[in-house]
Amino acid sequence: MHSKNSYDTAIFFSGDSDFLALVTYLRNGGKRVYVFSSKNNISHELKTGADGYTYILAITEDIWGRELRRRVE
């Protein structure tokens, strides 16, 4: 927030609707806001309130070059 004049795009790695007010504030201030989260852990409001939403596991192969697996405990 203190450096909001230093960037054009904000990226959130969360699905928590508590960030909706911040997302809305940033978008109203002319920022582009994108959200990365898992399919089942994102609020509908945050998903539709941002400029874009990406399912985080859809990009894992591009980032790490392999499929991520859940750890079995």
N, C-alpha and C positions, 0 to 999 in steps of 0.2 A: 504494500500500500504506500509506503513512504517513497518508493522509487517508481511509482506508476507512470511517471512521465518519461521513463527510460525504455519503455518497451511498447510494442504494438499488440502482442499476442500473449495471453496467459493460458497456461496449461495446468489443469487440475488432475491429479491421480487420486480420485475419490469418487464415491457415489453418494456421499452424505448430503442430504437436503439442507443441512445447516449452512452449506456454502452457497445456497441459492441467492441470498441477499448480496453476497460479495460478487457473485457472477453477474447479477443484475446491475449492480453498481458499476462494475467495470465495463459492461456492454453499453450502458447508458453514457459512459465516458468515452465511448468510441473505440474501445478495445475489442479485439476478437478473443473469444474464450472457447477453449476446447476441453472436453472432459474425456478421460480414459478411465475405465472401470470394468469390473466383471459384469456379465449379463444380469446376474441375480442380485447384485449389490449396488444398484443405482436407483435413486428415486426418479420417478417419472418427471417431477418438476425440474430437477437438475438436468436430466437428459434433454428435455425440450427447452430449457431456459438458456442453454449454451448455444454457441454457433455450430457446434458439431460434437458428436459423441463417437467414440471408437471402443469396441470391445477389446480389452487389453490383450487377451490371449491370441487375438487375430494377428497381432504384430510380433509375437515372440520369435517366430522363426526368422523374421527379418533382422531382429536385434541380436539374438544369440546364436542363430544358425541351427537351432535344433528345437524339437518339441519339448515343452516343459511338462513335467509330470508332478502330480501331487505326492507329497511324502506320506507314506503309510506309517502310522505310529502304533 
